[in-house]
Amino acid sequence: MSTAIVTTIVGGGASGAALGFTHDGTGTSMLLTSPTGLTVSADGASIFISSIQTNHIFKAELATGVASVYAGDGNPGRWDATGEEAQFHAPAHMARSSSDASAFFVADRDNMLIRRVGLAQGEVSTTCGGASIYGSTADGTGTAAGLSLPFSMAVGENGKMYVADGGNHRIRGSSAALEAGRGYAGTDIVPFFAAHFELMGAIAALQPSRCSQ
């Protein structure tokens, strides 16, 4: 087995929020605060990073290390808009669908939502959740579904999304595939397992060839 060399792409090892700096920079001069989620662009040229503490999504170019705010104005809120006009409240883990290169998804934990962030202009929209601002176990379509402190999600090769619904101690999932460029349209969010979970963190979807019966 070859030895992997670990290098720092972005982040200086100090909290940007603690120093009053939460915006743009290059490489280690960029100060991140509590980077929580990470996903890679379809072309592999950029990474997107969520900061659960500063309510931002950052974009970093891998070739140059240049990083900047991609979405979120830093204030806790649930406003759907484009780029820095949008708002998140504790954005956590992120995932991208292999069948839809036009966007990625964010578990917007304290808003009890799953948000979609477009890769064209950073347009932010609500995909599912929102039945109650206090969290809910309601199954339903899109914003009629209820979530409670969703921390992570994964999108399978089949286009279906699975959510670690932390506050509800459940794994939730969609009954139909994502529609490319649109997120969910007429899709139900339902429980997938009857087991009990505590303190759920990340979730991943395996490729079909890696799954056992």
Backbone bond lengths (Angstrom), bond angles and torsions (degrees), N, CA, C in turn:
res aa  C-N    CA-C-N  psi(-1)  N-CA   C-N-CA  omega(-1)  CA-C   N-CA-C  phi
1 M - - - 1.461 - - 1.529 109.10 -
2 S 1.324 116.02 130.58 1.458 120.00 178.69 1.522 110.43 -74.56
3 T 1.319 115.36 155.45 1.465 120.99 -179.40 1.517 109.84 -87.88
4 A 1.323 116.49 127.49 1.463 120.93 178.50 1.521 109.62 -83.13
5 I 1.299 116.79 132.65 1.462 121.90 177.38 1.526 108.11 -97.14
6 V 1.309 116.44 123.02 1.463 122.02 -178.46 1.522 109.39 -98.44
7 T 1.311 116.27 126.58 1.464 121.57 176.99 1.523 109.76 -128.18
8 T 1.305 116.21 159.67 1.463 121.28 177.94 1.523 109.59 -88.22
9 I 1.316 115.90 123.81 1.466 121.21 179.01 1.519 110.17 -88.11
10 V 1.314 115.71 -47.76 1.461 120.22 -179.17 1.521 108.30 -152.46
11 G 1.304 116.47 144.77 1.460 122.00 -179.78 1.514 111.58 112.21
12 G 1.343 115.73 131.69 1.457 120.93 -175.81 1.509 114.80 -98.76
13 G 1.347 117.84 3.77 1.445 119.87 177.32 1.508 114.59 86.23
14 A 1.334 117.16 4.11 1.467 121.58 176.46 1.517 108.22 -125.76
15 S 1.323 116.27 153.94 1.461 121.11 -179.76 1.518 110.61 -73.92
16 G 1.338 115.65 120.31 1.458 118.84 176.83 1.508 112.06 -64.61
17 A 1.339 117.47 -37.53 1.460 120.87 -178.87 1.518 111.01 -64.50
18 A 1.333 116.36 -39.38 1.463 120.16 -179.11 1.526 111.31 -64.33
19 L 1.352 115.52 -28.51 1.459 120.07 -179.75 1.526 112.11 -98.11
20 G 1.320 116.03 5.56 1.459 120.14 178.35 1.506 113.74 75.63
21 F 1.347 117.04 24.49 1.459 121.00 -177.88 1.515 108.96 -133.29
22 T 1.312 117.75 118.41 1.467 120.43 -177.39 1.527 112.15 -135.30
23 H 1.328 116.29 26.22 1.457 117.06 -174.13 1.522 112.97 -121.13
24 D 1.334 117.74 -138.27 1.451 121.86 -164.67 1.526 113.13 -77.71
25 G 1.338 115.10 160.99 1.450 121.42 177.22 1.511 110.23 178.81
26 T 1.325 116.18 -177.31 1.455 121.92 -179.81 1.520 110.32 -129.78
27 G 1.334 115.98 129.11 1.455 120.58 175.32 1.518 113.05 55.81
28 T 1.312 116.05 -130.82 1.465 120.72 -177.16 1.525 113.07 -76.57
29 S 1.328 117.42 -7.19 1.469 118.95 174.24 1.520 111.55 -80.41
30 M 1.324 115.95 -12.85 1.457 121.06 176.81 1.526 108.59 -82.13
31 L 1.331 117.54 124.69 1.454 121.45 -178.98 1.521 109.96 -101.88
32 L 1.327 116.35 112.74 1.456 122.84 177.50 1.522 109.77 -96.07
33 T 1.315 116.05 155.34 1.459 121.19 175.92 1.521 108.83 -125.14
34 S 1.300 116.05 119.04 1.470 122.24 177.64 1.533 112.51 47.86
35 P 1.345 118.70 56.74 1.468 118.53 174.71 1.523 109.36 -61.72
36 T 1.322 116.03 127.32 1.466 120.33 -170.16 1.516 112.92 -119.06
37 G 1.327 116.74 -47.27 1.456 121.28 -178.71 1.510 111.21 -111.63
38 L 1.328 115.85 155.65 1.453 121.19 -178.84 1.519 109.44 -151.13
39 T 1.331 116.02 135.18 1.460 120.16 171.53 1.519 108.10 -145.87
40 V 1.318 116.41 159.38 1.454 122.89 -174.16 1.523 109.13 -112.03
41 S 1.318 116.70 140.95 1.457 120.25 178.04 1.521 109.96 -64.61
42 A 1.324 116.33 159.96 1.459 121.17 -176.47 1.523 112.05 -61.01
43 D 1.332 117.52 -31.95 1.469 120.30 -179.44 1.519 112.90 -88.11
44 G 1.331 116.91 -3.14 1.458 120.97 177.99 1.510 114.72 75.30
45 A 1.328 117.40 8.79 1.465 120.13 -176.22 1.530 113.38 -88.76
46 S 1.332 117.18 -19.28 1.459 120.56 -174.69 1.518 110.19 -137.45
47 I 1.322 115.13 156.77 1.455 120.50 169.94 1.521 108.44 -122.03
48 F 1.322 115.52 152.21 1.460 122.53 177.28 1.519 107.97 -117.43
49 I 1.320 116.57 135.01 1.460 122.91 -171.87 1.521 108.91 -127.83
50 S 1.319 117.00 130.28 1.463 119.55 175.29 1.524 109.76 -98.02
51 S 1.316 115.92 140.61 1.466 122.28 174.93 1.520 107.50 -111.80
52 I 1.334 115.70 105.55 1.461 120.32 -174.98 1.524 111.80 -66.81
53 Q 1.319 116.73 -21.26 1.464 120.13 -177.30 1.518 113.04 -91.02
54 T 1.336 117.63 -36.42 1.463 119.57 -176.84 1.526 113.13 -99.47
55 N 1.343 117.13 -1.45 1.477 121.41 175.49 1.523 112.83 63.24
56 H 1.329 115.53 37.96 1.462 121.71 177.50 1.523 110.91 -119.87
57 I 1.336 114.98 156.83 1.451 123.02 162.49 1.521 106.40 -114.83
58 F 1.341 117.00 123.84 1.458 121.54 179.41 1.522 110.15 -104.40
59 K 1.324 115.26 151.68 1.456 122.06 172.76 1.516 108.14 -117.36
60 A 1.333 117.34 131.21 1.461 121.61 178.21 1.527 109.24 -124.51
61 E 1.318 115.92 129.06 1.460 121.47 176.81 1.527 108.73 -82.64
62 L 1.340 117.26 123.44 1.462 120.61 -174.42 1.524 112.62 -68.19
63 A 1.319 118.13 -30.95 1.463 120.55 -177.24 1.520 112.11 -70.86
64 T 1.327 116.42 -35.05 1.461 120.37 -173.74 1.528 113.66 -113.67
65 G 1.330 117.04 -18.47 1.454 119.76 -175.75 1.512 113.66 77.95
66 V 1.318 117.76 4.24 1.468 120.99 179.84 1.523 109.07 -71.89
67 A 1.322 116.48 126.03 1.466 121.90 -178.28 1.517 109.77 -124.38
68 S 1.331 115.59 144.47 1.467 120.47 -179.84 1.516 109.24 -152.44
69 V 1.318 115.39 162.54 1.462 120.29 177.07 1.518 108.60 -68.04
70 Y 1.324 116.00 127.55 1.463 121.15 -179.91 1.521 111.36 -101.27
71 A 1.320 116.76 -36.22 1.464 121.11 179.13 1.517 109.66 -155.36
72 G 1.331 115.05 146.85 1.455 121.10 179.10 1.516 111.79 101.16
73 D 1.354 116.39 135.02 1.460 119.55 179.98 1.527 112.61 -95.88
74 G 1.334 117.43 1.51 1.451 120.84 178.16 1.514 114.61 93.47
75 N 1.320 116.92 -15.45 1.454 120.87 178.17 1.528 109.71 -92.10
76 P 1.333 118.62 137.56 1.459 119.42 178.10 1.520 111.22 -65.91
77 G 1.326 116.90 125.78 1.455 121.30 -179.54 1.508 109.54 -174.11
78 R 1.323 117.39 -179.52 1.465 121.80 -177.84 1.519 111.34 -130.35
79 W 1.316 116.42 38.43 1.455 121.98 -174.72 1.527 110.62 -85.90
80 D 1.347 116.80 125.06 1.459 122.46 173.67 1.519 108.50 -83.86
81 A 1.312 117.17 123.81 1.459 122.28 -179.50 1.530 107.01 -165.45
82 T 1.319 116.78 -164.55 1.459 121.56 -177.70 1.524 110.85 -111.89
83 G 1.327 115.45 134.56 1.461 121.07 174.65 1.518 113.56 58.57
84 E 1.321 115.46 -131.33 1.460 120.82 -176.12 1.528 113.93 -75.68
85 E 1.317 117.69 0.00 1.469 120.12 174.06 1.525 111.29 -85.71
86 A 1.326 117.37 -16.24 1.464 121.53 179.10 1.527 110.20 -78.69
87 Q 1.320 115.96 165.38 1.463 120.97 177.91 1.525 110.76 -134.24
88 F 1.337 115.00 144.72 1.458 123.61 173.43 1.524 108.07 -126.56
89 H 1.330 115.78 165.73 1.459 120.69 172.78 1.523 107.57 -135.93
90 A 1.325 115.10 96.97 1.461 123.24 -177.91 1.530 112.14 65.17
91 P 1.354 117.86 60.33 1.465 119.86 175.97 1.522 110.02 -65.83
92 A 1.331 116.38 129.21 1.464 120.94 -174.78 1.527 110.12 -109.80
93 H 1.313 117.29 -122.44 1.461 119.76 -174.58 1.525 111.87 -73.17
94 M 1.346 114.59 158.38 1.462 121.23 -177.27 1.525 109.24 -131.25
95 A 1.330 115.76 158.83 1.465 120.79 177.87 1.519 108.62 -151.65
96 R 1.330 115.12 154.62 1.462 121.33 177.85 1.515 108.39 -126.50
97 S 1.315 115.91 143.74 1.453 121.45 177.96 1.517 109.78 -87.01
98 S 1.331 116.34 131.84 1.470 119.81 178.57 1.522 111.49 -67.40
99 S 1.334 116.17 -18.21 1.463 120.13 -178.97 1.527 112.59 -93.44
100 D 1.339 116.94 -3.23 1.465 120.61 -178.56 1.517 108.17 -140.99
101 A 1.329 116.48 97.81 1.466 121.78 -178.04 1.520 112.50 -82.21
102 S 1.339 117.53 3.27 1.457 119.92 -172.93 1.522 113.79 -91.73
103 A 1.347 118.01 -2.86 1.463 118.95 -174.68 1.518 110.47 -163.48
104 F 1.342 115.51 167.44 1.455 121.23 167.27 1.522 107.67 -132.55
105 F 1.319 116.51 170.87 1.460 121.95 -174.51 1.524 110.51 -121.40
106 V 1.327 115.27 146.51 1.466 121.70 -176.19 1.521 109.25 -126.36
107 A 1.324 115.99 132.19 1.462 120.34 170.74 1.528 107.62 -80.83
108 D 1.311 115.97 101.76 1.472 122.21 -177.08 1.534 107.18 -87.66
109 R 1.325 114.85 84.02 1.458 122.07 -163.19 1.527 115.00 -53.22
110 D 1.316 117.33 -58.77 1.468 119.03 -172.08 1.516 113.56 -78.00
111 N 1.339 116.96 -9.83 1.458 120.63 171.40 1.528 111.69 -89.10
112 M 1.327 117.10 -6.60 1.477 122.51 -178.63 1.528 110.98 60.44
113 L 1.351 116.58 38.93 1.461 121.73 -174.37 1.519 111.36 -132.88
114 I 1.329 115.57 158.61 1.455 122.99 162.02 1.519 106.25 -108.37
115 R 1.332 116.16 125.24 1.469 120.91 -177.28 1.530 109.66 -110.96
116 R 1.310 115.73 150.06 1.462 123.09 176.03 1.520 108.69 -108.31
117 V 1.324 117.01 131.37 1.468 122.02 178.93 1.521 108.05 -118.18
118 G 1.325 116.44 116.31 1.454 121.20 -179.40 1.514 112.06 -74.86
119 L 1.326 115.61 146.82 1.458 120.62 -179.17 1.521 113.27 -90.81
120 A 1.311 117.38 -2.96 1.466 119.90 178.32 1.530 110.79 -77.93
121 Q 1.338 115.69 -50.95 1.466 120.08 -176.70 1.529 112.63 -136.81
122 G 1.316 117.17 7.60 1.456 118.97 -177.73 1.510 112.80 77.71
123 E 1.324 117.54 28.17 1.454 121.57 -178.56 1.530 109.39 -72.42
124 V 1.325 116.79 129.15 1.461 123.07 -175.56 1.520 109.27 -109.14
125 S 1.330 116.70 129.97 1.454 121.61 177.09 1.520 108.59 -138.71
126 T 1.325 115.87 162.17 1.461 121.22 179.94 1.521 109.40 -92.43
127 T 1.338 116.43 124.86 1.455 122.09 -178.57 1.520 111.05 -90.35
128 C 1.330 117.33 -50.13 1.454 119.79 179.43 1.520 109.98 -157.30
129 G 1.321 114.98 163.09 1.457 121.54 -174.19 1.516 110.23 95.10
130 G 1.313 115.58 164.53 1.455 119.30 178.05 1.506 113.77 116.57
131 A 1.354 117.29 3.43 1.463 119.64 178.71 1.523 110.72 -61.15
132 S 1.335 117.06 -28.55 1.458 121.83 175.78 1.514 108.62 -153.04
133 I 1.337 117.49 137.28 1.458 120.79 177.90 1.517 111.03 -72.03
134 Y 1.320 117.50 -12.42 1.460 121.86 179.08 1.531 111.72 -97.37
135 G 1.322 117.78 2.55 1.451 121.46 -177.74 1.509 111.21 94.04
136 S 1.311 115.65 145.74 1.457 120.57 -175.03 1.520 109.57 -156.35
137 T 1.316 117.09 154.13 1.462 122.14 174.64 1.517 111.46 -99.98
138 A 1.325 117.42 8.75 1.465 120.78 -174.55 1.523 111.57 -62.77
139 D 1.331 116.12 130.40 1.456 121.34 170.17 1.521 107.79 -84.46
140 G 1.311 116.62 146.51 1.450 118.51 -178.64 1.502 111.95 176.14
141 T 1.297 116.28 -172.77 1.452 123.30 -176.87 1.524 110.40 -102.02
142 G 1.323 116.94 126.37 1.452 121.18 175.89 1.512 113.19 56.81
143 T 1.335 116.57 -123.75 1.458 120.95 -176.54 1.521 112.79 -76.21
144 A 1.334 118.15 -4.65 1.467 120.67 174.28 1.524 111.35 -80.98
145 A 1.327 116.67 -13.32 1.458 120.39 177.32 1.521 109.78 -78.88
146 G 1.330 115.53 153.13 1.456 120.50 179.26 1.518 111.29 -112.22
147 L 1.319 116.37 139.82 1.455 123.33 175.52 1.521 108.05 -131.81
148 S 1.330 116.69 160.82 1.458 120.70 175.67 1.525 109.19 -138.47
149 L 1.309 115.66 109.59 1.463 122.89 179.40 1.534 112.42 52.46
150 P 1.331 117.84 53.37 1.466 119.61 176.29 1.522 110.06 -64.89
151 F 1.326 116.74 127.60 1.461 119.71 -174.36 1.521 112.76 -107.73
152 S 1.323 116.42 -27.66 1.453 119.33 -175.05 1.517 109.75 -150.97
153 M 1.339 115.43 156.71 1.452 119.82 173.01 1.518 108.56 -149.58
154 A 1.313 115.56 163.20 1.460 121.50 176.09 1.512 107.79 -140.64
155 V 1.328 116.24 151.29 1.458 121.36 177.06 1.519 107.57 -118.42
156 G 1.327 116.36 122.33 1.454 121.23 -179.42 1.519 111.84 -77.73
157 E 1.334 115.44 169.18 1.457 120.57 178.34 1.523 111.40 -61.55
158 N 1.339 115.44 -24.54 1.465 120.35 178.15 1.518 112.78 -78.88
159 G 1.346 117.37 0.26 1.459 121.60 177.95 1.504 114.76 85.07
160 K 1.323 118.15 -1.30 1.462 120.90 179.45 1.523 110.55 -84.74
161 M 1.328 116.05 144.51 1.453 121.45 -179.13 1.516 110.71 -102.74
162 Y 1.327 116.02 142.99 1.450 123.49 177.08 1.526 108.06 -125.25
163 V 1.329 116.80 134.78 1.458 121.76 -172.95 1.526 109.96 -122.45
164 A 1.341 116.23 131.32 1.460 121.44 169.74 1.525 106.88 -82.72
165 D 1.320 115.68 96.76 1.464 122.96 -174.14 1.533 107.87 -86.53
166 G 1.336 115.06 80.88 1.454 122.01 -167.04 1.507 115.99 -55.98
167 G 1.329 117.29 -47.98 1.456 120.59 -177.33 1.512 113.38 -68.84
168 N 1.323 116.51 -23.50 1.470 121.40 178.12 1.523 112.21 -95.81
169 H 1.341 117.31 -4.55 1.465 121.71 179.44 1.526 111.23 55.39
170 R 1.334 114.94 45.12 1.450 120.86 -177.93 1.523 110.34 -139.88
171 I 1.327 114.87 156.51 1.460 120.73 165.37 1.517 106.84 -100.38
172 R 1.320 115.96 123.28 1.465 120.96 -179.31 1.520 108.85 -110.16
173 G 1.315 116.96 158.26 1.450 119.40 -179.45 1.511 111.99 -153.91
174 S 1.328 115.27 164.00 1.459 121.15 178.63 1.519 109.51 -90.51
175 S 1.314 116.04 145.85 1.459 120.83 179.98 1.522 112.34 -89.10
176 A 1.336 116.38 -3.08 1.464 120.61 178.15 1.518 108.86 -144.18
177 A 1.317 116.22 164.50 1.458 120.70 -176.39 1.526 111.24 -77.05
178 L 1.336 114.57 157.33 1.456 120.73 172.49 1.520 109.54 -64.01
179 E 1.315 115.82 147.21 1.456 119.91 173.45 1.516 108.03 -98.85
180 A 1.318 116.45 125.01 1.453 121.21 -175.76 1.523 111.51 -53.91
181 G 1.332 116.02 130.14 1.452 121.88 177.22 1.510 115.18 79.37
182 R 1.366 117.62 -4.27 1.457 118.42 -175.05 1.529 113.38 -126.77
183 G 1.328 117.58 -14.11 1.453 118.11 -172.22 1.513 108.77 75.97
184 Y 1.319 117.86 -144.02 1.450 121.32 -178.59 1.523 110.87 -86.37
185 A 1.300 114.64 137.87 1.461 120.45 174.34 1.517 107.51 -137.49
186 G 1.307 117.45 106.98 1.442 120.79 -178.29 1.514 112.60 70.98
187 T 1.338 116.44 34.74 1.452 120.77 -175.68 1.518 110.54 -109.68
188 D 1.324 116.97 133.32 1.452 121.64 178.93 1.513 110.91 -88.77
189 I 1.334 117.00 144.52 1.447 123.03 172.15 1.522 106.76 -105.79
190 V 1.315 116.77 121.13 1.459 121.29 -172.56 1.525 109.78 -135.70
191 P 1.348 118.37 158.54 1.467 120.19 175.32 1.521 110.64 -72.21
192 F 1.344 116.72 142.99 1.454 120.44 -179.27 1.520 113.02 -105.63
193 F 1.333 118.38 -25.29 1.448 120.33 -176.24 1.518 110.14 -134.54
194 A 1.336 116.47 148.47 1.450 121.55 178.62 1.519 112.03 -97.55
195 A 1.349 117.48 -0.53 1.459 120.82 179.42 1.524 110.47 -69.38
196 H 1.340 116.27 165.92 1.458 121.54 179.26 1.529 109.80 -100.69
197 F 1.333 116.16 137.42 1.449 121.56 -179.21 1.524 109.29 -126.97
198 E 1.345 116.71 147.49 1.455 122.69 173.99 1.524 108.47 -131.40
199 L 1.327 116.67 141.02 1.464 122.65 173.18 1.522 111.94 51.19
200 M 1.318 116.18 56.46 1.457 120.39 -178.04 1.519 110.97 -74.46
201 G 1.343 115.67 139.46 1.450 121.14 177.10 1.505 110.89 -113.09
202 A 1.335 116.69 -116.03 1.456 120.84 -175.65 1.526 111.44 -80.77
203 I 1.323 114.75 157.70 1.463 122.36 176.88 1.515 107.22 -136.42
204 A 1.325 117.22 147.91 1.463 121.43 -179.81 1.511 109.27 -137.81
205 A 1.321 115.77 150.65 1.463 121.77 176.37 1.517 108.39 -109.37
206 L 1.330 117.19 125.74 1.457 121.97 178.94 1.518 110.64 -80.86
207 Q 1.332 115.10 152.75 1.443 118.97 171.12 1.525 108.58 -68.00
208 P 1.321 119.20 150.90 1.469 121.37 -177.09 1.520 113.73 -53.19
209 S 1.341 117.29 -36.48 1.464 120.03 -177.96 1.519 111.97 -68.83
210 R 1.355 117.56 -16.98 1.449 121.36 -178.66 1.533 111.84 -96.30
211 C 1.309 117.76 -4.84 1.459 121.00 -175.47 1.525 110.65 -93.06
212 S 1.309 115.42 139.82 1.460 119.65 176.30 1.513 109.69 -99.70
213 Q 1.326 116.92 155.91 1.461 122.06 -179.04 1.516 109.50 -75.57
